[in-house]
């Protein structure tokens, strides 16, 4: 099982976030798919190379 350090939000969707390696995973299936879609849109249609992650709480 993967290890995460925080609960956070990316694009307004709750996710698990690993501060050490920047890994993100949605807290449920819908959040995971929406995050994947928004990351794809961001990478495809903008030159944004950083994603804003809002930390909610430490695990």
TIDO-875294 format. One record per residue: residue in one letter; y, z, x of N, C-alpha, C, O in turn. Coordinates in steps of 0.05 Angstrom, whole numbers, padded with zeros to 5 digits, always signed. Layout:
BEGIN
AYZXYZXYZXYZX/...
//
This chain:
BEGIN
X-00024+00000+00017+00000+00000+00000+00025+00000+00018+00026+00013+00038/X+00045-00015+00009+00069-00017+00024+00086+00008+00021+00084+00022+00001/X+00101+00014+00041+00118+00038+00041+00147+00031+00036+00158+00014+00050/X+00160+00044+00017+00188+00039+00011+00203+00065+00015+00192+00087+00010/X+00229+00063+00022+00245+00087+00027+00264+00093+00005+00273+00116+00003/X+00271+00074-00012+00291+00078-00033+00285+00063-00058+00270+00043-00058/X+00296+00072-00080+00298+00056-00105+00327+00045-00104+00346+00059-00099/X+00329+00019-00109+00354+00006-00106+00358-00015-00128+00340-00018-00145/X+00380-00029-00127+00384-00052-00145+00393-00076-00128+00409-00073-00109/X+00383-00099-00135+00392-00124-00124+00396-00143-00147+00378-00146-00164/X+00419-00156-00149+00426-00174-00171+00424-00159-00198+00420-00171-00219/X+00427-00132-00197+00426-00117-00222+00398-00109-00231+00395-00096-00251/X+00377-00116-00215+00350-00110-00222+00339-00088-00204+00343-00088-00180/X+00326-00068-00216+00315-00045-00201+00293-00055-00183+00276-00071-00191/X+00292-00043-00159+00271-00051-00140+00265-00028-00121+00280-00008-00120/X+00243-00031-00107+00237-00013-00085+00247-00026-00060+00245-00051-00057/X+00259-00011-00042+00272-00022-00018+00263-00006+00006+00263+00019+00006/X+00255-00021+00027+00248-00008+00053+00272-00012+00072+00278-00035+00080/X+00285+00010+00078+00309+00008+00095+00303-00001+00124+00320-00013+00137/X+00278+00004+00133+00271-00003+00160+00268-00033+00165+00276-00043+00186/X+00257-00047+00145+00252-00076+00149+00266-00093+00128+00263-00118+00129/X+00280-00082+00109+00295-00097+00089+00277-00108+00067+00287-00125+00051/X+00253-00100+00065+00234-00111+00045+00242-00100+00017+00249-00077+00014/X+00240-00118-00002+00247-00112-00030+00224-00120-00048+00212-00141-00044/X+00218-00103-00068+00198-00110-00088+00207-00099-00115+00215-00075-00117/X+00206-00115-00136+00214-00106-00162+00198-00083-00172+00174-00080-00165/X+00210-00066-00189+00196-00043-00199+00175-00050-00220+00158-00034-00227/X+00177-00074-00231+00157-00083-00250+00155-00114-00248+00170-00126-00233/X+00138-00126-00263+00133-00155-00261+00158-00171-00267+00165-00190-00252/X+00172-00164-00289+00196-00179-00296+00218-00177-00275+00230-00197-00267/X+00223-00152-00265+00243-00149-00244+00235-00165-00219+00253-00177-00207/X+00210-00165-00212+00201-00180-00188+00206-00210-00192+00217-00222-00173/X+00200-00221-00215+00204-00250-00220+00234-00256-00221+00242-00277-00211/X+00250-00239-00233+00279-00244-00234+00292-00243-00206+00309-00259-00200/X+00283-00224-00190+00293-00222-00162+00286-00247-00147+00302-00258-00133/X+00261-00256-00150+00252-00281-00136+00269-00304-00145+00277-00320-00128/X+00274-00306-00171+00291-00329-00181+00319-00327-00170+00330-00348-00161/X+00332-00304-00171+00359-00301-00162+00361-00306-00132+00381-00318-00122/X+00342-00297-00116+00342-00302-00087+00339-00332-00082+00354-00343-00065/X+00322-00345-00097+00319-00374-00093+00345-00389-00100+00353-00407-00086/X+00357-00382-00123+00383-00394-00131+00404-00389-00109+00418-00408-00102/X+00406-00364-00100+00426-00357-00079+00421-00373-00054+00440-00383-00042/X+00396-00376-00045+00391-00390-00020+00394-00420-00023+00402-00434-00004/X+00388-00430-00047+00389-00459-00052+00418-00469-00056+00425-00491-00047/X+00434-00454-00071+00460-00464-00080+00483-00451-00067+00506-00457-00074/X+00479-00432-00049+00502-00420-00034+00494-00417-00005+00470-00420+00002/X+00513-00411+00011+00507-00406+00039+00508-00377+00046+00513-00369+00069/X+00502-00360+00026+00500-00332+00029+00475-00325+00045+00453-00333+00038/X+00479-00310+00067+00456-00302+00083+00450-00272+00081+00431-00262+00094/X+00466-00258+00065+00461-00229+00061+00460-00224+00032+00473-00237+00016/X+00444-00204+00024+00441-00197-00004+00452-00168-00007+00446-00151+00009/X+00468-00164-00028+00479-00138-00033+00458-00121-00047+00448-00127-00069/X+00451-00099-00034+00432-00080-00044+00446-00054-00049+00458-00042-00031/X+00444-00044-00074+00457-00020-00082+00435+00002-00082+00416+00001-00098/X+00438+00022-00065+00419+00044-00064+00423+00063-00088+00445+00071-00093/X+00401+00069-00102+00403+00088-00124+00394+00116-00116+00408+00135-00120/X+00370+00117-00104+00360+00143-00094+00340+00140-00072+00326+00119-00070/X+00337+00160-00056+00318+00161-00034+00291+00170-00045+00290+00189-00061/X+00270+00157-00036+00243+00166-00044+00232+00187-00025+00209+00196-00029/
//
